[in-house]
Amino acid sequence: MRILEEFWYGNIEPTEYDTSSCKEYMKLLEPICRNEEKLRTTMTDEQKELFERYTDCVQEYQTITDCLMFQKSFKLGARMMAEVMED
């Protein structure tokens, strides 16, 4: 049960993942950052505040989505293991 101990003591963070090895992720990250910077340089202070509120909501939405996907994936994995253990 080593994995459960590691999880219990906080040595495993299920929402942490290494994106540096994913080429598709890195390929998309660069234009996202570049375009966001371009947008911000053309915005008024009011528009920047609105954009900030928008990105905060998107980030919160993504966090909830990630949590739901984690739960669904974990349950699926558990069901697979239960089926494998059946006679």
N, CA, C and O atoms as a CHARMM CRD file, in Angstrom:
* protein
*
  348
    1    1 MET  N      0.82500  -1.20200   0.00000 PROA 1      0.00000
    2    1 MET  CA     0.00000   0.00000   0.00000 PROA 1      0.00000
    3    1 MET  C      0.86700   1.26300   0.00000 PROA 1      0.00000
    4    1 MET  O      0.44800   2.28400   0.54600 PROA 1      0.00000
    5    2 ARG  N      1.99400   1.22400  -0.56300 PROA 2      0.00000
    6    2 ARG  CA     2.92600   2.35900  -0.59000 PROA 2      0.00000
    7    2 ARG  C      2.30300   3.58900  -1.25800 PROA 2      0.00000
    8    2 ARG  O      2.49800   4.70900  -0.78700 PROA 2      0.00000
    9    3 ILE  N      1.57600   3.39600  -2.32000 PROA 3      0.00000
   10    3 ILE  CA     0.98300   4.52400  -3.04300 PROA 3      0.00000
   11    3 ILE  C     -0.01200   5.27400  -2.17000 PROA 3      0.00000
   12    3 ILE  O     -0.08200   6.50100  -2.24000 PROA 3      0.00000
   13    4 LEU  N     -0.78800   4.56300  -1.34600 PROA 4      0.00000
   14    4 LEU  CA    -1.74300   5.21400  -0.46200 PROA 4      0.00000
   15    4 LEU  C     -1.02700   6.02200   0.61900 PROA 4      0.00000
   16    4 LEU  O     -1.47700   7.10600   0.99100 PROA 4      0.00000
   17    5 GLU  N      0.08900   5.49100   1.12000 PROA 5      0.00000
   18    5 GLU  CA     0.88100   6.25300   2.10200 PROA 5      0.00000
   19    5 GLU  C      1.42400   7.53700   1.47600 PROA 5      0.00000
   20    5 GLU  O      1.34800   8.60700   2.07900 PROA 5      0.00000
   21    6 GLU  N      1.95900   7.42800   0.29100 PROA 6      0.00000
   22    6 GLU  CA     2.49900   8.60300  -0.39900 PROA 6      0.00000
   23    6 GLU  C      1.40100   9.64500  -0.62100 PROA 6      0.00000
   24    6 GLU  O      1.62100  10.84500  -0.45300 PROA 6      0.00000
   25    7 PHE  N      0.23900   9.17100  -0.99500 PROA 7      0.00000
   26    7 PHE  CA    -0.90000  10.06000  -1.20600 PROA 7      0.00000
   27    7 PHE  C     -1.32800  10.69600   0.11600 PROA 7      0.00000
   28    7 PHE  O     -1.57800  11.90000   0.17400 PROA 7      0.00000
   29    8 TRP  N     -1.41200   9.90000   1.16600 PROA 8      0.00000
   30    8 TRP  CA    -1.82000  10.38100   2.49600 PROA 8      0.00000
   31    8 TRP  C     -0.88400  11.48900   2.99800 PROA 8      0.00000
   32    8 TRP  O     -1.34100  12.50800   3.51400 PROA 8      0.00000
   33    9 TYR  N      0.41200  11.28100   2.84300 PROA 9      0.00000
   34    9 TYR  CA     1.38300  12.24500   3.35300 PROA 9      0.00000
   35    9 TYR  C      1.61900  13.42400   2.40400 PROA 9      0.00000
   36    9 TYR  O      2.49100  14.25900   2.64400 PROA 9      0.00000
   37   10 GLY  N      0.84800  13.48100   1.34500 PROA 10     0.00000
   38   10 GLY  CA     0.91800  14.63700   0.45100 PROA 10     0.00000
   39   10 GLY  C      2.07000  14.60500  -0.52600 PROA 10     0.00000
   40   10 GLY  O      2.41200  15.63100  -1.11400 PROA 10     0.00000
   41   11 ASN  N      2.67100  13.45100  -0.70900 PROA 11     0.00000
   42   11 ASN  CA     3.79100  13.33300  -1.64800 PROA 11     0.00000
   43   11 ASN  C      3.32600  13.13500  -3.08700 PROA 11     0.00000
   44   11 ASN  O      4.11800  13.21900  -4.02600 PROA 11     0.00000
   45   12 ILE  N      2.05100  12.87400  -3.24100 PROA 12     0.00000
   46   12 ILE  CA     1.46500  12.73300  -4.57700 PROA 12     0.00000
   47   12 ILE  C      0.38400  13.79400  -4.70600 PROA 12     0.00000
   48   12 ILE  O     -0.54700  13.84800  -3.90300 PROA 12     0.00000
   49   13 GLU  N      0.51400  14.61600  -5.69800 PROA 13     0.00000
   50   13 GLU  CA    -0.47700  15.66000  -5.95400 PROA 13     0.00000
   51   13 GLU  C     -1.18100  15.30500  -7.25700 PROA 13     0.00000
   52   13 GLU  O     -0.60200  15.45100  -8.33300 PROA 13     0.00000
   53   14 PRO  N     -2.43600  14.83600  -7.16900 PROA 14     0.00000
   54   14 PRO  CA    -3.11700  14.35800  -8.37400 PROA 14     0.00000
   55   14 PRO  C     -3.34900  15.42500  -9.43300 PROA 14     0.00000
   56   14 PRO  O     -3.55000  15.09100 -10.60100 PROA 14     0.00000
   57   15 THR  N     -3.32700  16.69100  -9.06000 PROA 15     0.00000
   58   15 THR  CA    -3.56100  17.73900 -10.05800 PROA 15     0.00000
   59   15 THR  C     -2.25800  18.27100 -10.65400 PROA 15     0.00000
   60   15 THR  O     -2.27600  19.14500 -11.52200 PROA 15     0.00000
   61   16 GLU  N     -1.15000  17.74900 -10.19300 PROA 16     0.00000
   62   16 GLU  CA     0.14700  18.18900 -10.68600 PROA 16     0.00000
   63   16 GLU  C      0.58400  17.28000 -11.83400 PROA 16     0.00000
   64   16 GLU  O      0.60000  16.05700 -11.69600 PROA 16     0.00000
   65   17 TYR  N      0.93100  17.87600 -12.94100 PROA 17     0.00000
   66   17 TYR  CA     1.42300  17.07300 -14.04200 PROA 17     0.00000
   67   17 TYR  C      2.46400  17.85800 -14.80700 PROA 17     0.00000
   68   17 TYR  O      2.40800  19.08500 -14.89000 PROA 17     0.00000
   69   18 ASP  N      3.41200  17.13100 -15.36300 PROA 18     0.00000
   70   18 ASP  CA     4.51700  17.74000 -16.08900 PROA 18     0.00000
   71   18 ASP  C      4.09300  17.95700 -17.54000 PROA 18     0.00000
   72   18 ASP  O      3.84900  17.00300 -18.27900 PROA 18     0.00000
   73   19 THR  N      4.01200  19.21400 -17.92900 PROA 19     0.00000
   74   19 THR  CA     3.58900  19.53500 -19.29700 PROA 19     0.00000
   75   19 THR  C      4.77200  19.75500 -20.22700 PROA 19     0.00000
   76   19 THR  O      4.59300  19.87800 -21.43900 PROA 19     0.00000
   77   20 SER  N      5.98700  19.80500 -19.66800 PROA 20     0.00000
   78   20 SER  CA     7.15300  20.11900 -20.48800 PROA 20     0.00000
   79   20 SER  C      7.44600  19.04800 -21.54300 PROA 20     0.00000
   80   20 SER  O      8.06000  19.34700 -22.56700 PROA 20     0.00000
   81   21 SER  N      7.01900  17.82000 -21.30800 PROA 21     0.00000
   82   21 SER  CA     7.29300  16.75900 -22.27400 PROA 21     0.00000
   83   21 SER  C      6.19900  16.63700 -23.33600 PROA 21     0.00000
   84   21 SER  O      6.32100  15.83200 -24.26000 PROA 21     0.00000
   85   22 CYS  N      5.13400  17.42600 -23.21000 PROA 22     0.00000
   86   22 CYS  CA     4.03200  17.36000 -24.17500 PROA 22     0.00000
   87   22 CYS  C      4.24700  18.42800 -25.25800 PROA 22     0.00000
   88   22 CYS  O      4.08000  19.62200 -25.00900 PROA 22     0.00000
   89   23 LYS  N      4.61100  17.98500 -26.43500 PROA 23     0.00000
   90   23 LYS  CA     4.89500  18.91300 -27.53500 PROA 23     0.00000
   91   23 LYS  C      3.68700  19.76900 -27.90800 PROA 23     0.00000
   92   23 LYS  O      3.82300  20.96000 -28.18400 PROA 23     0.00000
   93   24 GLU  N      2.50200  19.15000 -27.91300 PROA 24     0.00000
   94   24 GLU  CA     1.29000  19.88400 -28.28400 PROA 24     0.00000
   95   24 GLU  C      1.00400  21.00700 -27.28900 PROA 24     0.00000
   96   24 GLU  O      0.61000  22.10700 -27.67700 PROA 24     0.00000
   97   25 TYR  N      1.20600  20.72000 -26.01800 PROA 25     0.00000
   98   25 TYR  CA     0.98500  21.71600 -24.97000 PROA 25     0.00000
   99   25 TYR  C      1.93800  22.88800 -25.15300 PROA 25     0.00000
  100   25 TYR  O      1.51700  24.04500 -25.14800 PROA 25     0.00000
  101   26 MET  N      3.20700  22.59200 -25.31000 PROA 26     0.00000
  102   26 MET  CA     4.20500  23.64900 -25.45600 PROA 26     0.00000
  103   26 MET  C      3.98000  24.45100 -26.73500 PROA 26     0.00000
  104   26 MET  O      4.20700  25.66000 -26.76200 PROA 26     0.00000
  105   27 LYS  N      3.53700  23.77900 -27.78500 PROA 27     0.00000
  106   27 LYS  CA     3.28400  24.45400 -29.05100 PROA 27     0.00000
  107   27 LYS  C      2.13600  25.45600 -28.91000 PROA 27     0.00000
  108   27 LYS  O      2.18100  26.53000 -29.51000 PROA 27     0.00000
  109   28 LEU  N      1.11800  25.12100 -28.13000 PROA 28     0.00000
  110   28 LEU  CA    -0.01600  26.02100 -27.92900 PROA 28     0.00000
  111   28 LEU  C      0.26600  27.12000 -26.91100 PROA 28     0.00000
  112   28 LEU  O     -0.26700  28.22400 -27.01800 PROA 28     0.00000
  113   29 LEU  N      1.09500  26.81900 -25.93700 PROA 29     0.00000
  114   29 LEU  CA     1.36200  27.79400 -24.88100 PROA 29     0.00000
  115   29 LEU  C      2.02400  29.06600 -25.41800 PROA 29     0.00000
  116   29 LEU  O      1.69100  30.16800 -24.98200 PROA 29     0.00000
  117   30 GLU  N      2.93200  28.92000 -26.33400 PROA 30     0.00000
  118   30 GLU  CA     3.65600  30.08200 -26.87100 PROA 30     0.00000
  119   30 GLU  C      2.72700  31.09000 -27.54500 PROA 30     0.00000
  120   30 GLU  O      2.79400  32.27100 -27.20400 PROA 30     0.00000
  121   31 PRO  N      1.86100  30.68900 -28.48600 PROA 31     0.00000
  122   31 PRO  CA     0.96400  31.68100 -29.08900 PROA 31     0.00000
  123   31 PRO  C     -0.08100  32.22700 -28.11600 PROA 31     0.00000
  124   31 PRO  O     -0.52100  33.37000 -28.24700 PROA 31     0.00000
  125   32 ILE  N     -0.47500  31.41200 -27.14400 PROA 32     0.00000
  126   32 ILE  CA    -1.41100  31.91100 -26.13800 PROA 32     0.00000
  127   32 ILE  C     -0.79100  33.08300 -25.39700 PROA 32     0.00000
  128   32 ILE  O     -1.41100  34.13800 -25.26400 PROA 32     0.00000
  129   33 CYS  N      0.42300  32.89800 -24.91800 PROA 33     0.00000
  130   33 CYS  CA     1.11100  33.97100 -24.17800 PROA 33     0.00000
  131   33 CYS  C      1.38000  35.18000 -25.06300 PROA 33     0.00000
  132   33 CYS  O      1.17800  36.32200 -24.65000 PROA 33     0.00000
  133   34 ARG  N      1.83500  34.92200 -26.27500 PROA 34     0.00000
  134   34 ARG  CA     2.14000  36.01700 -27.20500 PROA 34     0.00000
  135   34 ARG  C      0.88600  36.83200 -27.52200 PROA 34     0.00000
  136   34 ARG  O      0.92200  38.06300 -27.51500 PROA 34     0.00000
  137   35 ASN  N     -0.20500  36.15000 -27.79600 PROA 35     0.00000
  138   35 ASN  CA    -1.44500  36.84800 -28.14200 PROA 35     0.00000
  139   35 ASN  C     -2.06200  37.56300 -26.94700 PROA 35     0.00000
  140   35 ASN  O     -2.63500  38.64200 -27.09500 PROA 35     0.00000
  141   36 GLU  N     -1.94800  36.97100 -25.77500 PROA 36     0.00000
  142   36 GLU  CA    -2.44600  37.65700 -24.58300 PROA 36     0.00000
  143   36 GLU  C     -1.67600  38.95500 -24.35300 PROA 36     0.00000
  144   36 GLU  O     -2.26400  39.98300 -24.01600 PROA 36     0.00000
  145   37 GLU  N     -0.38200  38.90300 -24.53400 PROA 37     0.00000
  146   37 GLU  CA     0.43100  40.11700 -24.35600 PROA 37     0.00000
  147   37 GLU  C      0.04800  41.18000 -25.38300 PROA 37     0.00000
  148   37 GLU  O     -0.03700  42.36100 -25.04600 PROA 37     0.00000
  149   38 LYS  N     -0.18000  40.77500 -26.61900 PROA 38     0.00000
  150   38 LYS  CA    -0.61700  41.71900 -27.66000 PROA 38     0.00000
  151   38 LYS  C     -1.95200  42.35200 -27.29000 PROA 38     0.00000
  152   38 LYS  O     -2.14400  43.56000 -27.43300 PROA 38     0.00000
  153   39 LEU  N     -2.87000  41.51800 -26.81200 PROA 39     0.00000
  154   39 LEU  CA    -4.17300  42.03000 -26.39500 PROA 39     0.00000
  155   39 LEU  C     -4.02500  43.06400 -25.27800 PROA 39     0.00000
  156   39 LEU  O     -4.59900  44.15100 -25.34100 PROA 39     0.00000
  157   40 ARG  N     -3.25800  42.71100 -24.27600 PROA 40     0.00000
  158   40 ARG  CA    -3.11200  43.59700 -23.11100 PROA 40     0.00000
  159   40 ARG  C     -2.50700  44.95200 -23.47600 PROA 40     0.00000
  160   40 ARG  O     -2.85700  45.96600 -22.87100 PROA 40     0.00000
  161   41 THR  N     -1.61600  44.97900 -24.44500 PROA 41     0.00000
  162   41 THR  CA    -0.99200  46.25300 -24.82100 PROA 41     0.00000
  163   41 THR  C     -1.96200  47.19200 -25.53100 PROA 41     0.00000
  164   41 THR  O     -1.72800  48.39900 -25.60100 PROA 41     0.00000
  165   42 THR  N     -3.04700  46.63500 -26.05700 PROA 42     0.00000
  166   42 THR  CA    -4.02100  47.47200 -26.76400 PROA 42     0.00000
  167   42 THR  C     -5.23100  47.83300 -25.90300 PROA 42     0.00000
  168   42 THR  O     -6.09600  48.59300 -26.33800 PROA 42     0.00000
  169   43 MET  N     -5.29700  47.29500 -24.69300 PROA 43     0.00000
  170   43 MET  CA    -6.48000  47.48200 -23.85100 PROA 43     0.00000
  171   43 MET  C     -6.39700  48.71900 -22.96800 PROA 43     0.00000
  172   43 MET  O     -5.32200  49.14400 -22.54500 PROA 43     0.00000
  173   44 THR  N     -7.55000  49.26800 -22.71200 PROA 44     0.00000
  174   44 THR  CA    -7.65300  50.32300 -21.70700 PROA 44     0.00000
  175   44 THR  C     -7.61800  49.65500 -20.32600 PROA 44     0.00000
  176   44 THR  O     -7.70700  48.43100 -20.22900 PROA 44     0.00000
  177   45 ASP  N     -7.49200  50.44300 -19.27300 PROA 45     0.00000
  178   45 ASP  CA    -7.49900  49.89000 -17.92100 PROA 45     0.00000
  179   45 ASP  C     -8.80700  49.15900 -17.63000 PROA 45     0.00000
  180   45 ASP  O     -8.80900  48.10300 -16.99700 PROA 45     0.00000
  181   46 GLU  N     -9.90600  49.72300 -18.09000 PROA 46     0.00000
  182   46 GLU  CA   -11.21500  49.09500 -17.88700 PROA 46     0.00000
  183   46 GLU  C    -11.29200  47.74500 -18.60600 PROA 46     0.00000
  184   46 GLU  O    -11.81400  46.77300 -18.05900 PROA 46     0.00000
  185   47 GLN  N    -10.77400  47.69200 -19.82600 PROA 47     0.00000
  186   47 GLN  CA   -10.77200  46.44000 -20.57800 PROA 47     0.00000
  187   47 GLN  C     -9.86000  45.40100 -19.92700 PROA 47     0.00000
  188   47 GLN  O    -10.16900  44.20900 -19.91300 PROA 47     0.00000
  189   48 LYS  N     -8.74600  45.86500 -19.39700 PROA 48     0.00000
  190   48 LYS  CA    -7.83000  44.95300 -18.70400 PROA 48     0.00000
  191   48 LYS  C     -8.49800  44.34000 -17.48400 PROA 48     0.00000
  192   48 LYS  O     -8.34200  43.14900 -17.21900 PROA 48     0.00000
  193   49 GLU  N     -9.24700  45.15700 -16.73800 PROA 49     0.00000
  194   49 GLU  CA    -9.96300  44.66600 -15.56200 PROA 49     0.00000
  195   49 GLU  C    -11.01900  43.63600 -15.97200 PROA 49     0.00000
  196   49 GLU  O    -11.16200  42.60300 -15.31800 PROA 49     0.00000
  197   50 LEU  N    -11.74600  43.90800 -17.03400 PROA 50     0.00000
  198   50 LEU  CA   -12.75200  42.98200 -17.54400 PROA 50     0.00000
  199   50 LEU  C    -12.08900  41.67600 -17.99800 PROA 50     0.00000
  200   50 LEU  O    -12.58200  40.58600 -17.70700 PROA 50     0.00000
  201   51 PHE  N    -10.99000  41.79700 -18.69900 PROA 51     0.00000
  202   51 PHE  CA   -10.26300  40.61600 -19.17700 PROA 51     0.00000
  203   51 PHE  C     -9.74500  39.79400 -17.99800 PROA 51     0.00000
  204   51 PHE  O     -9.77700  38.56400 -18.03400 PROA 51     0.00000
  205   52 GLU  N     -9.27500  40.46300 -16.97000 PROA 52     0.00000
  206   52 GLU  CA    -8.78600  39.78000 -15.76600 PROA 52     0.00000
  207   52 GLU  C     -9.91500  38.99100 -15.09600 PROA 52     0.00000
  208   52 GLU  O     -9.71800  37.84600 -14.68900 PROA 52     0.00000
  209   53 ARG  N    -11.08300  39.59700 -14.98600 PROA 53     0.00000
  210   53 ARG  CA   -12.23600  38.89300 -14.40400 PROA 53     0.00000
  211   53 ARG  C    -12.61600  37.69500 -15.27300 PROA 53     0.00000
  212   53 ARG  O    -12.94300  36.62600 -14.75900 PROA 53     0.00000
  213   54 TYR  N    -12.57200  37.88200 -16.57800 PROA 54     0.00000
  214   54 TYR  CA   -12.86500  36.79300 -17.50900 PROA 54     0.00000
  215   54 TYR  C    -11.87700  35.63400 -17.32800 PROA 54     0.00000
  216   54 TYR  O    -12.29300  34.48200 -17.20700 PROA 54     0.00000
  217   55 THR  N    -10.59100  35.93000 -17.31000 PROA 55     0.00000
  218   55 THR  CA    -9.59300  34.86600 -17.18100 PROA 55     0.00000
  219   55 THR  C     -9.68400  34.18600 -15.81800 PROA 55     0.00000
  220   55 THR  O     -9.42300  32.98700 -15.71300 PROA 55     0.00000
  221   56 ASP  N    -10.04600  34.92400 -14.77800 PROA 56     0.00000
  222   56 ASP  CA   -10.25000  34.30500 -13.46000 PROA 56     0.00000
  223   56 ASP  C    -11.38800  33.29100 -13.51200 PROA 56     0.00000
  224   56 ASP  O    -11.27500  32.19700 -12.95900 PROA 56     0.00000
  225   57 CYS  N    -12.47900  33.65100 -14.17300 PROA 57     0.00000
  226   57 CYS  CA   -13.61800  32.73500 -14.30200 PROA 57     0.00000
  227   57 CYS  C    -13.23900  31.50500 -15.12400 PROA 57     0.00000
  228   57 CYS  O    -13.60900  30.38500 -14.77300 PROA 57     0.00000
  229   58 VAL  N    -12.51300  31.70800 -16.20400 PROA 58     0.00000
  230   58 VAL  CA   -12.08500  30.58500 -17.04400 PROA 58     0.00000
  231   58 VAL  C    -11.18300  29.65100 -16.23900 PROA 58     0.00000
  232   58 VAL  O    -11.30400  28.43000 -16.33600 PROA 58     0.00000
  233   59 GLN  N    -10.29000  30.21900 -15.45300 PROA 59     0.00000
  234   59 GLN  CA    -9.39300  29.40200 -14.63600 PROA 59     0.00000
  235   59 GLN  C    -10.17600  28.59900 -13.58900 PROA 59     0.00000
  236   59 GLN  O     -9.88700  27.42300 -13.36800 PROA 59     0.00000
  237   60 GLU  N    -11.15200  29.22000 -12.95300 PROA 60     0.00000
  238   60 GLU  CA   -11.97600  28.51700 -11.96800 PROA 60     0.00000
  239   60 GLU  C    -12.77700  27.40000 -12.64200 PROA 60     0.00000
  240   60 GLU  O    -12.89200  26.29900 -12.10400 PROA 60     0.00000
  241   61 TYR  N    -13.32600  27.69100 -13.81500 PROA 61     0.00000
  242   61 TYR  CA   -14.06800  26.69200 -14.58900 PROA 61     0.00000
  243   61 TYR  C    -13.16300  25.50800 -14.92200 PROA 61     0.00000
  244   61 TYR  O    -13.57000  24.35300 -14.78800 PROA 61     0.00000
  245   62 GLN  N    -11.94000  25.79700 -15.35400 PROA 62     0.00000
  246   62 GLN  CA   -10.99000  24.74000 -15.71600 PROA 62     0.00000
  247   62 GLN  C    -10.62300  23.88900 -14.50500 PROA 62     0.00000
  248   62 GLN  O    -10.47100  22.67300 -14.62500 PROA 62     0.00000
  249   63 THR  N    -10.48000  24.51900 -13.34300 PROA 63     0.00000
  250   63 THR  CA   -10.17000  23.78200 -12.12100 PROA 63     0.00000
  251   63 THR  C    -11.29800  22.81100 -11.77800 PROA 63     0.00000
  252   63 THR  O    -11.04300  21.66100 -11.42000 PROA 63     0.00000
  253   64 ILE  N    -12.53200  23.26900 -11.88600 PROA 64     0.00000
  254   64 ILE  CA   -13.68500  22.41200 -11.61400 PROA 64     0.00000
  255   64 ILE  C    -13.74000  21.27000 -12.62500 PROA 64     0.00000
  256   64 ILE  O    -13.98800  20.12200 -12.25500 PROA 64     0.00000
  257   65 THR  N    -13.51200  21.58100 -13.89100 PROA 65     0.00000
  258   65 THR  CA   -13.50900  20.56700 -14.94100 PROA 65     0.00000
  259   65 THR  C    -12.42600  19.52400 -14.68700 PROA 65     0.00000
  260   65 THR  O    -12.67200  18.32500 -14.82000 PROA 65     0.00000
  261   66 ASP  N    -11.22600  19.97700 -14.32100 PROA 66     0.00000
  262   66 ASP  CA   -10.13100  19.05000 -14.02500 PROA 66     0.00000
  263   66 ASP  C    -10.49600  18.12900 -12.86600 PROA 66     0.00000
  264   66 ASP  O    -10.20500  16.93300 -12.90800 PROA 66     0.00000
  265   67 CYS  N    -11.12900  18.67600 -11.83500 PROA 67     0.00000
  266   67 CYS  CA   -11.54400  17.88500 -10.68100 PROA 67     0.00000
  267   67 CYS  C    -12.56700  16.82600 -11.08700 PROA 67     0.00000
  268   67 CYS  O    -12.46100  15.67000 -10.67900 PROA 67     0.00000
  269   68 LEU  N    -13.54300  17.21500 -11.88100 PROA 68     0.00000
  270   68 LEU  CA   -14.55800  16.26600 -12.33200 PROA 68     0.00000
  271   68 LEU  C    -13.95000  15.16400 -13.20400 PROA 68     0.00000
  272   68 LEU  O    -14.32100  13.99700 -13.07900 PROA 68     0.00000
  273   69 MET  N    -13.02700  15.53200 -14.07700 PROA 69     0.00000
  274   69 MET  CA   -12.36000  14.53600 -14.91700 PROA 69     0.00000
  275   69 MET  C    -11.51700  13.58900 -14.06600 PROA 69     0.00000
  276   69 MET  O    -11.47900  12.38700 -14.33300 PROA 69     0.00000
  277   70 PHE  N    -10.84100  14.11600 -13.04600 PROA 70     0.00000
  278   70 PHE  CA   -10.04900  13.27900 -12.14800 PROA 70     0.00000
  279   70 PHE  C    -10.94300  12.26800 -11.44800 PROA 70     0.00000
  280   70 PHE  O    -10.61800  11.08300 -11.37700 PROA 70     0.00000
  281   71 GLN  N    -12.07800  12.74500 -10.92800 PROA 71     0.00000
  282   71 GLN  CA   -13.00100  11.85900 -10.22200 PROA 71     0.00000
  283   71 GLN  C    -13.52000  10.76000 -11.14900 PROA 71     0.00000
  284   71 GLN  O    -13.52800   9.58400 -10.78700 PROA 71     0.00000
  285   72 LYS  N    -13.94800  11.15200 -12.33300 PROA 72     0.00000
  286   72 LYS  CA   -14.48000  10.17700 -13.29000 PROA 72     0.00000
  287   72 LYS  C    -13.40500   9.17000 -13.68800 PROA 72     0.00000
  288   72 LYS  O    -13.68000   7.97200 -13.76300 PROA 72     0.00000
  289   73 SER  N    -12.19800   9.63700 -13.93900 PROA 73     0.00000
  290   73 SER  CA   -11.10000   8.74900 -14.32100 PROA 73     0.00000
  291   73 SER  C    -10.73500   7.80000 -13.19400 PROA 73     0.00000
  292   73 SER  O    -10.47500   6.62000 -13.43000 PROA 73     0.00000
  293   74 PHE  N    -10.71500   8.31500 -11.96200 PROA 74     0.00000
  294   74 PHE  CA   -10.39200   7.48300 -10.80900 PROA 74     0.00000
  295   74 PHE  C    -11.44300   6.38200 -10.64800 PROA 74     0.00000
  296   74 PHE  O    -11.10400   5.22000 -10.42300 PROA 74     0.00000
  297   75 LYS  N    -12.70500   6.75200 -10.76400 PROA 75     0.00000
  298   75 LYS  CA   -13.78500   5.76100 -10.64500 PROA 75     0.00000
  299   75 LYS  C    -13.69000   4.70700 -11.75300 PROA 75     0.00000
  300   75 LYS  O    -13.89000   3.51900 -11.50200 PROA 75     0.00000
  301   76 LEU  N    -13.38900   5.14300 -12.96300 PROA 76     0.00000
  302   76 LEU  CA   -13.24200   4.20800 -14.06700 PROA 76     0.00000
  303   76 LEU  C    -12.09800   3.24000 -13.79800 PROA 76     0.00000
  304   76 LEU  O    -12.23500   2.03700 -14.01800 PROA 76     0.00000
  305   77 GLY  N    -10.97400   3.75900 -13.32600 PROA 77     0.00000
  306   77 GLY  CA    -9.83200   2.90600 -12.99300 PROA 77     0.00000
  307   77 GLY  C    -10.17700   1.91500 -11.89700 PROA 77     0.00000
  308   77 GLY  O     -9.77200   0.75500 -11.96000 PROA 77     0.00000
  309   78 ALA  N    -10.92200   2.36000 -10.88900 PROA 78     0.00000
  310   78 ALA  CA   -11.32600   1.47500  -9.80000 PROA 78     0.00000
  311   78 ALA  C    -12.26100   0.38200 -10.31700 PROA 78     0.00000
  312   78 ALA  O    -12.14300  -0.77700  -9.92000 PROA 78     0.00000
  313   79 ARG  N    -13.18600   0.74800 -11.19900 PROA 79     0.00000
  314   79 ARG  CA   -14.08900  -0.25700 -11.76800 PROA 79     0.00000
  315   79 ARG  C    -13.31600  -1.27000 -12.61000 PROA 79     0.00000
  316   79 ARG  O    -13.62500  -2.46200 -12.59400 PROA 79     0.00000
  317   80 MET  N    -12.31900  -0.79400 -13.33800 PROA 80     0.00000
  318   80 MET  CA   -11.48900  -1.70100 -14.13500 PROA 80     0.00000
  319   80 MET  C    -10.75200  -2.69300 -13.22600 PROA 80     0.00000
  320   80 MET  O    -10.70300  -3.89200 -13.50400 PROA 80     0.00000
  321   81 MET  N    -10.18400  -2.17200 -12.14500 PROA 81     0.00000
  322   81 MET  CA    -9.46500  -3.03200 -11.20600 PROA 81     0.00000
  323   81 MET  C    -10.41700  -4.03800 -10.56200 PROA 81     0.00000
  324   81 MET  O    -10.06200  -5.20600 -10.40400 PROA 81     0.00000
  325   82 ALA  N    -11.61000  -3.60500 -10.19300 PROA 82     0.00000
  326   82 ALA  CA   -12.59000  -4.51700  -9.59800 PROA 82     0.00000
  327   82 ALA  C    -12.94600  -5.63200 -10.58400 PROA 82     0.00000
  328   82 ALA  O    -13.06700  -6.79400 -10.19500 PROA 82     0.00000
  329   83 GLU  N    -13.11300  -5.27700 -11.85400 PROA 83     0.00000
  330   83 GLU  CA   -13.44400  -6.27500 -12.84500 PROA 83     0.00000
  331   83 GLU  C    -12.29800  -7.25300 -13.06100 PROA 83     0.00000
  332   83 GLU  O    -12.52900  -8.44900 -13.23500 PROA 83     0.00000
  333   84 VAL  N    -11.07800  -6.76000 -13.05300 PROA 84     0.00000
  334   84 VAL  CA    -9.90700  -7.61900 -13.22400 PROA 84     0.00000
  335   84 VAL  C     -9.79800  -8.62200 -12.07600 PROA 84     0.00000
  336   84 VAL  O     -9.36700  -9.75900 -12.27000 PROA 84     0.00000
  337   85 MET  N    -10.19500  -8.18600 -10.87700 PROA 85     0.00000
  338   85 MET  CA   -10.07300  -9.03700  -9.69700 PROA 85     0.00000
  339   85 MET  C    -11.19700 -10.07800  -9.59900 PROA 85     0.00000
  340   85 MET  O    -11.09700 -11.01000  -8.80100 PROA 85     0.00000
  341   86 GLU  N    -12.25900  -9.93600 -10.39200 PROA 86     0.00000
  342   86 GLU  CA   -13.34800 -10.90200 -10.38100 PROA 86     0.00000
  343   86 GLU  C    -12.87100 -12.23000 -10.95200 PROA 86     0.00000
  344   86 GLU  O    -11.94700 -12.27700 -11.76300 PROA 86     0.00000
  345   87 ASP  N    -13.51000 -13.29500 -10.52000 PROA 87     0.00000
  346   87 ASP  CA   -13.19100 -14.63600 -11.02400 PROA 87     0.00000
  347   87 ASP  C    -13.65200 -14.79700 -12.43800 PROA 87     0.00000
  348   87 ASP  O    -13.47000 -15.86100 -13.03000 PROA 87     0.00000
